[in-house]
Amino acid sequence: MAEGLFDKVYNPDVLSCLANLSNDEVFTPPEIVNAMLDMLPQELFKNPDTTFLDPACKTGVFLREIAKRLIKGLAPQFPDLQERIDHIFHKQLFGIAITELTSLLSRRGLYCSKYPNSEFSVSRFNDAEGNIRFKRINHTWKDGRCIFCGASQKEYERGEELETHAYEFIHTVNAEKIFDMKFDVIIGNPPYQLNVGSGGKGSGTAIPLYHLFVNQAKKLMPKYLVMIIPSRWFSGGRGLDSFRKSMLSDYRLAKIVDFADSKDCFPGVDIAGGVCYFLWNRDKTPNNHLCEIVNSYKGILSSEIRNPNEFSVFIRNNQAIDIVKKILSFREITLNNKVRPVSLYGLNTNIKLSEHGEVSVKYSGGIGYCKMSDIRAGKDTIDKYKVYISAASYDHAGQPDKDGKRRILSIVDILPPNTICTSTYIVIDVFDTFEEAENLVRYLKTQFVRFLLAQICISQHLSRDTFSFVPMQDFSKAWTDEELFTKYGLTDKEIDYINSIIKTME
């Protein structure tokens, strides 16, 4: 029997498959899968015509947990268990695996056999794939990049022995033709990112992929879309500006469950900025832009119904939203209008500096020197006092510490006249006097300012946009938290909340 089976199917080397796993394949715990399924109308699992698609199968856990609910929900209509299982597995559950190994894992998880045409499968199919398919797809190159995902041709134009990571669901114009059918529910945990190198040379640069899966799923117009993805799209992320705008303005977004610490969702997995899962409802009323926002941190949940599109970024924390509104109601100029561009002077982090020169340069290793001719921009600020910060945030992966607190800013200091910096740092503002610069430094170190930064900074990196909620002040005087809390009319409860999540900074 076994001999006949392996005559029909391809039997890949599992160790080769393991070696080709990508670093973005985060397996979803069953309890999270069930929490996601709980957001759906449970009547779906009593309907023999409901169809489900996981476009990024890894272990098959989504399809398996759906199968459990269908097996229970369809019992009155299919009293015979085998008839019920056959109907569910053949007519209702479909998946697209992201690698050859995950296709085997998914079939094993759903059918109890890697090969659903074998005697060991709980439901027999005529082929070795069943309804969980894996097709090796090649990237489509143009000018050294894939037109679908942006992969580097130099890194991903490979032989048959290696995975291409050209995921089928997002490498086609007509995804509806993959199974040639429509789906009521699309659900899954898509790949998060892809290493694309730097201009096709070297490695280490990654681009997000998860938004491509979300956008492709929306094009198929299922009744419901449920996916778990990184939360970086809330306010940052490379190439995610249009995705963020479309998501926040989409009235069909019905619920977001947000984990500030990814380890609360994926034990042992550290994802910068946390993760979230969402429910998208195709038939939600067009004039209803309200969405249920659930914050989850260390098992503590808070929920609020609000419009996620109130600001250009998404304020993830329900308790913070009223404070931000109160401060912005003063309609003051915000500090992002003053923050200088990244790499103000055109000096990269890896620039070679001299031991002597015309201008002092602050870099990560200390102080070096360069010629005036090496400075490509920002020359009008060289003779000023410059307040600067590190472009990297203090917090690990932009997440709170074990006490739930963040510091946000790492280095905050002053560059004297005739001293500039590399792109390791960001120049916030420049002044003619040391006193004004010192007052800005004190302002930046207040819990008030860093609380506002925290609403936007949910990753390791700071930018000009991170300061979009921070109001400008008169820096001819110093500011304290107490003065700022009083100026903006914050209540004792709001002040206690700020103090509970932002560390003090000397």
C-alpha distance (Angstrom), angle and dihedral (degrees) to the residues before:
residue distance angle dihedral
M1 . . .
A2 3.81 . .
E3 3.79 90.3 .
G4 3.78 91.1 54.8
L5 3.78 91.6 47.3
F6 3.79 95.6 55.2
D7 3.81 90.7 47.2
K8 3.81 86.4 65.3
V9 3.80 102.1 43.9
Y10 3.77 139.3 49.1
N11 3.81 111.5 -111.8
P12 3.84 107.8 -156.7
D13 3.79 124.8 -161.5
V14 3.82 105.1 -99.1
L15 3.82 93.1 -151.9
S16 3.80 90.1 56.2
C17 3.78 89.4 50.6
L18 3.80 91.4 49.5
A19 3.79 91.0 51.6
N20 3.79 89.5 56.4
L21 3.78 98.5 52.9
S22 3.78 111.1 125.1
N23 3.80 122.9 -130.0
D24 3.80 92.0 -116.7
E25 3.80 96.9 65.5
V26 3.80 100.9 110.0
F27 3.79 111.3 175.1
T28 3.81 115.6 -137.0
P29 3.83 119.4 -127.6
P30 3.85 113.4 -124.0
E31 3.82 91.9 -121.8
I32 3.82 90.4 59.0
V33 3.80 90.8 46.7
N34 3.80 89.9 53.6
A35 3.80 92.0 47.5
M36 3.79 87.6 54.6
L37 3.80 91.6 47.9
D38 3.80 89.8 50.0
M39 3.82 88.7 66.2
L40 3.80 90.9 64.3
P41 3.84 123.2 84.0
Q42 3.78 102.2 -92.0
E43 3.81 90.9 -140.9
L44 3.80 86.0 78.7
F45 3.78 89.3 73.2
K46 3.83 91.5 55.6
N47 3.80 94.2 53.0
P48 3.83 116.4 90.3
D49 3.81 90.2 -157.3
T50 3.84 97.5 57.1
T51 3.81 111.3 114.0
F52 3.80 126.0 -157.3
L53 3.82 131.3 -163.4
D54 3.80 129.4 -168.9
P55 3.84 103.5 -167.8
A56 3.82 93.9 -171.9
C57 3.81 108.0 42.2
K58 3.80 116.8 -176.9
T59 3.82 108.5 156.0
G60 3.79 98.6 -4.0
V61 3.80 90.3 -116.2
F62 3.82 94.3 136.8
L63 3.80 93.2 52.5
R64 3.80 91.6 42.4
E65 3.82 93.8 53.5
I66 3.81 90.6 45.0
A67 3.81 88.9 51.1
K68 3.82 90.6 54.2
R69 3.80 90.8 54.8
L70 3.80 93.3 45.5
I71 3.79 92.6 48.2
K72 3.79 88.4 56.5
G73 3.81 97.1 38.1
L74 3.82 96.9 48.8
A75 3.81 96.3 46.6
P76 3.85 93.7 104.5
Q77 3.81 91.4 53.0
F78 3.81 96.9 41.2
P79 3.82 107.9 32.2
D80 3.80 90.9 173.7
L81 3.81 107.3 81.6
Q82 3.81 96.9 -149.7
E83 3.79 92.3 48.6
R84 3.81 88.6 49.6
I85 3.81 93.4 49.5
D86 3.80 92.2 46.9
H87 3.81 91.5 51.3
I88 3.82 93.0 47.9
F89 3.80 96.8 46.1
H90 3.82 96.2 41.6
K91 3.81 101.1 37.2
Q92 3.81 108.8 25.2
L93 3.82 114.2 29.6
F94 3.81 124.1 67.4
G95 3.79 134.2 164.3
I96 3.80 142.9 -179.8
A97 3.80 113.5 -150.7
I98 3.80 119.8 -143.6
T99 3.83 96.8 -145.0
E100 3.78 136.4 14.0
L101 3.80 91.6 -106.7
T102 3.79 93.5 51.1
S103 3.80 89.5 50.4
L104 3.81 88.5 59.0
L105 3.80 91.8 44.8
S106 3.80 91.8 48.8
R107 3.79 94.4 49.2
R108 3.78 90.2 47.1
G109 3.80 90.2 49.9
L110 3.81 95.0 47.7
Y111 3.80 106.1 29.4
C112 3.84 96.5 27.7
S113 3.80 86.3 -122.9
K114 3.79 134.6 73.2
Y115 3.79 86.4 -135.5
P116 3.81 114.7 48.5
N117 3.82 91.2 -166.5
S118 3.81 90.2 64.8
E119 3.79 128.1 94.7
F120 3.80 89.4 -110.2
S121 3.82 94.9 63.9
V122 3.81 114.7 103.5
S123 3.79 87.2 -137.9
R124 3.79 120.4 29.6
F125 3.81 122.1 -130.9
N126 3.78 129.2 -175.2
D127 3.80 93.1 -121.2
A128 3.80 139.4 40.9
E129 3.81 94.8 -107.7
G130 3.77 104.1 53.5
N131 3.79 108.0 -177.1
I132 3.82 94.1 -33.9
R133 3.76 106.8 85.6
F134 3.78 133.7 -173.0
K135 3.77 120.3 -172.0
R136 3.77 122.2 177.4
I137 3.80 106.1 -123.0
N138 3.78 127.1 -168.1
H139 3.77 123.0 -142.2
T140 3.80 118.8 -109.2
W141 3.79 107.1 -125.6
K142 3.76 129.2 -147.7
D143 3.80 122.3 164.3
G144 3.81 90.7 -13.9
R145 3.82 96.2 -52.4
C146 3.80 135.1 90.9
I147 3.81 109.7 -107.5
F148 3.81 90.8 -143.1
C149 3.82 105.1 44.7
G150 3.82 107.7 6.1
A151 3.82 95.8 -115.9
S152 3.79 117.0 163.5
Q153 3.80 113.3 -105.8
K154 3.80 89.8 -147.1
E155 3.81 91.9 58.1
Y156 3.80 102.9 35.0
E157 3.81 105.8 35.5
R158 3.79 92.2 98.3
G159 3.76 145.3 150.6
E160 3.78 126.9 -87.5
E161 3.81 91.5 -97.1
L162 3.82 92.6 68.4
E163 3.79 131.9 63.4
T164 3.79 113.9 -109.8
H165 3.84 93.9 -155.7
A166 3.79 86.4 -141.7
Y167 3.78 94.2 143.0
E168 3.79 111.4 -147.0
F169 3.81 97.4 -138.3
I170 3.82 93.6 60.9
H171 3.81 98.6 32.2
T172 3.76 96.9 72.2
V173 3.77 136.1 71.0
N174 3.80 92.8 -144.9
A175 3.81 107.1 44.7
E176 3.81 90.5 164.1
K177 3.81 88.7 70.7
I178 3.82 93.9 61.4
F179 3.81 90.6 85.5
D180 3.80 95.0 5.2
M181 3.80 92.2 -128.2
K182 3.79 143.6 89.6
F183 3.80 124.1 -107.9
D184 3.77 131.0 -143.4
V185 3.81 93.9 -155.8
I186 3.81 130.0 26.4
I187 3.78 111.9 -171.1
G188 3.80 136.9 163.2
N189 3.77 154.0 100.6
P190 3.82 107.3 -89.9
P191 3.82 126.7 -158.9
Y192 3.80 108.4 -81.0
Q193 3.79 105.0 -149.3
L194 3.77 146.9 -9.5
N195 3.78 128.8 -138.1
V196 3.79 105.3 -123.8
G197 3.79 101.3 170.5
S198 3.78 121.5 -133.8
G199 3.77 112.1 -60.7
G200 3.77 88.1 -30.6
K201 3.80 92.0 -54.6
G202 3.74 125.3 104.5
S203 3.78 124.0 -19.9
G204 3.75 142.5 -99.1
T205 3.80 101.0 88.1
A206 3.80 115.5 109.1
I207 3.79 131.7 -170.3
P208 3.82 125.4 -159.5
L209 3.80 119.2 -104.7
Y210 3.79 104.4 174.1
H211 3.81 94.5 84.2
L212 3.81 89.4 58.3
F213 3.81 89.6 59.5
V214 3.80 91.4 48.3
N215 3.80 93.1 49.1
Q216 3.80 92.6 46.0
A217 3.80 91.2 49.5
K218 3.81 90.9 51.5
K219 3.80 89.9 53.8
L220 3.82 88.7 60.5
M221 3.82 88.7 57.6
P222 3.81 99.9 -141.2
K223 3.79 117.6 -178.5
Y224 3.80 88.9 -114.7
L225 3.79 134.5 18.6
V226 3.80 120.7 -166.5
M227 3.82 122.4 175.7
I228 3.77 138.1 158.2
I229 3.81 113.8 -139.0
P230 3.84 140.4 154.9
S231 3.82 114.6 -74.3
R232 3.81 93.7 -133.5
W233 3.80 89.8 101.4
F234 3.84 88.4 72.1
S235 3.80 92.1 81.0
G236 3.81 112.1 -15.5
G237 3.77 144.3 14.0
R238 3.76 131.0 129.5
G239 3.81 111.5 -78.4
L240 3.81 93.4 -4.2
D241 3.82 100.8 112.8
S242 3.80 95.4 99.7
F243 3.81 91.6 41.7
R244 3.80 91.3 52.3
K245 3.80 91.4 48.9
S246 3.79 93.2 49.1
M247 3.81 93.8 46.1
L248 3.80 96.1 47.3
S249 3.81 93.0 46.4
D250 3.82 93.9 45.6
Y251 3.82 107.3 106.5
R252 3.82 88.8 -161.9
L253 3.81 90.3 72.2
A254 3.81 100.4 106.0
K255 3.81 106.6 170.6
I256 3.81 140.4 8.6
V257 3.80 122.9 -167.8
D258 3.80 108.4 -165.5
F259 3.82 129.0 -163.9
A260 3.82 111.7 -164.6
D261 3.82 88.3 -167.0
S262 3.80 112.0 47.2
K263 3.81 90.6 -154.4
D264 3.82 88.5 69.3
C265 3.80 85.9 64.9
F266 3.82 104.0 27.3
P267 3.83 108.0 30.5
G268 3.79 110.1 -135.5
V269 3.81 94.9 7.3
D270 3.80 117.6 113.7
I271 3.81 112.6 -157.7
A272 3.80 114.8 175.7
G273 3.79 111.5 -114.4
G274 3.80 94.9 10.3
V275 3.79 129.6 -101.0
C276 3.79 137.9 -89.2
Y277 3.75 139.4 -168.5
F278 3.78 124.2 -150.2
L279 3.80 143.6 -167.0
W280 3.81 118.9 -135.4
N281 3.80 115.2 -168.1
R282 3.80 115.9 -162.4
D283 3.81 93.4 -160.4
K284 3.80 98.1 48.0
T285 3.81 112.5 132.7
P286 3.85 110.1 -89.0
N287 3.81 94.9 -134.3
N288 3.81 92.7 51.4
H289 3.81 109.1 91.7
L290 3.79 94.0 163.0
C291 3.78 117.4 117.6
E292 3.79 132.0 -174.7
I293 3.82 109.1 -116.5
V294 3.80 116.4 -163.4
N295 3.81 120.4 -170.4
S296 3.81 115.6 -157.9
Y297 3.79 121.2 -170.8
K298 3.82 125.2 158.9
G299 3.78 89.8 -19.3
I300 3.82 94.4 -52.9
L301 3.80 114.4 122.8
S302 3.80 130.9 -161.6
S303 3.79 123.7 179.8
E304 3.78 134.4 -165.8
I305 3.81 135.8 169.0
R306 3.80 109.5 -131.6
N307 3.79 145.7 136.0
P308 3.82 108.8 -88.3
N309 3.80 90.7 -160.6
E310 3.81 98.9 66.6
F311 3.81 92.7 109.2
S312 3.80 137.1 25.9
V313 3.82 87.3 -104.7
F314 3.77 127.6 40.8
I315 3.81 115.5 -106.9
R316 3.76 100.4 -144.5
N317 3.81 100.5 -167.4
N318 3.79 117.0 77.6
Q319 3.81 93.6 -155.3
A320 3.80 92.0 54.0
I321 3.79 98.9 53.4
D322 3.83 97.6 79.0
I323 3.81 92.0 47.5
V324 3.80 92.0 52.3
K325 3.81 91.1 47.5
K326 3.80 91.3 50.5
I327 3.82 92.6 52.1
L328 3.81 95.0 44.1
S329 3.81 90.4 49.8
F330 3.84 87.1 76.1
R331 3.83 86.7 69.0
E332 3.79 93.9 -143.5
I333 3.79 125.6 159.7
T334 3.79 108.3 -90.0
L335 3.77 126.4 -132.7
N336 3.81 95.2 -114.5
N337 3.82 85.9 76.3
K338 3.81 88.7 63.2
V339 3.80 101.8 38.8
R340 3.80 111.0 106.8
P341 3.81 122.4 -126.6
V342 3.78 119.8 -86.6
S343 3.80 108.7 -91.0
L344 3.80 91.7 21.0
Y345 3.80 92.1 179.8
G346 3.81 97.8 37.1
L347 3.80 92.7 -114.2
N348 3.80 112.2 138.6
T349 3.79 121.3 -143.7
N350 3.82 91.8 -108.6
I351 3.81 96.6 48.6
K352 3.80 115.5 137.8
L353 3.79 109.6 -120.4
S354 3.80 130.3 -165.9
E355 3.79 131.4 -125.3
H356 3.80 89.0 -123.5
G357 3.78 133.7 28.4
E358 3.78 148.5 121.2
V359 3.81 98.6 -79.1
S360 3.82 131.0 36.6
V361 3.82 114.9 -127.3
K362 3.79 125.5 -157.9
Y363 3.80 110.5 -145.2
S364 3.81 134.5 163.2
G365 3.80 91.8 -88.2
G366 3.81 97.5 49.0
I367 3.82 130.9 -90.4
G368 3.80 126.7 -16.8
Y369 3.79 134.6 160.7
C370 3.77 139.0 -117.8
K371 3.79 139.8 -179.9
M372 3.78 121.3 -99.1
S373 3.81 87.6 -117.5
D374 3.84 89.9 60.9
I375 3.82 90.7 63.8
R376 3.79 109.4 90.9
A377 3.82 100.7 -176.8
G378 3.80 144.0 -0.8
K379 3.80 94.6 53.8
D380 3.80 91.4 142.5
T381 3.83 89.3 67.7
I382 3.80 98.9 50.0
D383 3.80 95.0 94.1
K384 3.85 92.7 46.5
Y385 3.80 134.3 87.3
K386 3.79 105.4 -101.1
V387 3.80 125.0 -158.1
Y388 3.80 108.5 -149.6
I389 3.80 139.3 177.6
S390 3.78 135.1 -166.9
A391 3.80 111.8 -91.6
A392 3.81 88.3 -135.9
S393 3.78 118.3 73.4
Y394 3.79 121.6 -122.0
D395 3.80 94.9 -123.4
H396 3.78 121.0 86.3
A397 3.80 107.3 -104.7
G398 3.79 88.3 -17.9
Q399 3.79 91.5 -71.4
P400 3.83 131.8 131.0
D401 3.79 121.0 -99.7
K402 3.81 123.3 -112.8
D403 3.82 89.1 -78.1
G404 3.80 92.3 53.9
K405 3.82 93.6 -108.8
R406 3.80 133.2 127.7
R407 3.77 133.8 -160.3
I408 3.82 97.9 -170.1
L409 3.82 98.3 -174.0
S410 3.77 120.9 71.2
I411 3.80 111.0 177.6
V412 3.83 117.5 20.3
D413 3.80 114.0 171.7
I414 3.81 148.4 127.3
L415 3.79 129.1 -95.7
P416 3.82 111.3 -151.3
P417 3.81 122.6 -136.9
N418 3.81 114.0 -66.4
T419 3.81 91.4 25.9
I420 3.80 122.3 102.5
C421 3.82 134.7 168.2
T422 3.78 143.8 -129.1
S423 3.82 124.3 -113.2
T424 3.81 88.8 -86.9
Y425 3.81 82.7 87.5
I426 3.80 138.0 46.9
V427 3.80 121.9 -138.3
I428 3.81 108.3 -137.5
D429 3.83 100.1 -173.0
V430 3.81 141.8 -28.6
F431 3.82 130.7 -129.0
D432 3.77 141.3 -173.0
T433 3.82 92.4 -134.7
F434 3.77 133.3 51.5
E435 3.82 91.3 -136.7
E436 3.82 93.3 61.3
A437 3.80 91.1 47.5
E438 3.80 90.9 49.3
N439 3.80 90.9 51.1
L440 3.81 90.9 53.8
V441 3.80 89.8 50.2
R442 3.81 89.8 53.4
Y443 3.80 90.3 47.5
L444 3.81 92.4 51.8
K445 3.79 90.4 51.6
T446 3.81 94.1 55.8
Q447 3.79 118.2 107.8
F448 3.80 86.7 -127.4
V449 3.82 93.2 64.3
R450 3.77 96.1 39.3
F451 3.79 91.0 50.3
L452 3.81 88.7 57.5
L453 3.80 91.1 47.0
A454 3.80 89.7 51.3
Q455 3.81 91.2 61.0
I456 3.80 89.8 65.5
C457 3.80 104.9 24.3
I458 3.80 106.0 78.4
S459 3.79 97.8 147.9
Q460 3.78 139.3 47.3
H461 3.79 95.4 -84.1
L462 3.79 133.1 80.0
S463 3.78 124.9 -158.2
R464 3.78 142.0 167.6
D465 3.81 90.3 -85.1
T466 3.81 90.7 57.4
F467 3.83 87.2 74.8
S468 3.82 95.4 55.0
F469 3.82 93.9 112.4
V470 3.84 97.3 41.8
P471 3.84 112.2 101.7
M472 3.80 121.2 -139.8
Q473 3.81 117.2 -114.3
D474 3.79 137.6 -165.2
F475 3.78 101.3 -89.8
S476 3.76 94.9 -166.8
K477 3.81 82.0 91.5
A478 3.78 135.5 42.5
W479 3.81 120.8 -108.5
T480 3.79 130.0 -146.0
D481 3.80 129.9 -165.4
E482 3.79 90.2 -111.6
E483 3.82 92.0 55.6
L484 3.79 91.9 46.9
F485 3.80 94.2 47.5
T486 3.80 88.7 51.5
K487 3.81 94.8 45.6
Y488 3.81 92.5 54.2
G489 3.79 95.9 39.6
L490 3.78 98.2 -120.3
T491 3.79 116.1 177.8
D492 3.81 124.5 -127.0
K493 3.80 88.8 -106.0
E494 3.81 91.9 53.0
I495 3.81 91.7 46.8
D496 3.80 91.0 49.6
Y497 3.77 89.6 51.0
I498 3.82 92.3 52.1
N499 3.81 90.6 48.1
S500 3.80 90.5 49.0
I501 3.81 95.1 58.1
I502 3.84 104.6 29.5
K503 3.80 122.9 66.9
T504 3.76 121.0 -134.0
M505 3.81 113.8 -107.1
E506 3.80 122.9 -154.4
